Amino acid sequence: MERRIYHILQNGINGWKSMLEQSGRTSVTGSNKQDVINRTIAMAKTHSKCSVIIHKTDGSIQEEKTFPRSAEPVYCK
């Protein structure tokens, strides 16, 4: 099964969103970054292979989380 990858990005000035890579659709939105992270991670854990890439306000990558942990790509180990 192919890995699903969600990106958490700033949405406007005061908001955050998560988007499924290559779909162009927003999955979760909110004004609180941690809330969007938590809700996206909960969603990611329902898939057999999934990554959540959290971006900073400047768009650079802050952190990547992989679920389940055993499905982590080789380049991350």
Helices and strands as residue ranges (DSSP letters): E 4-11, E 15-20, E 26-30, H 33-44, E 50-55, E 61-67, G 69-71, G 74-76
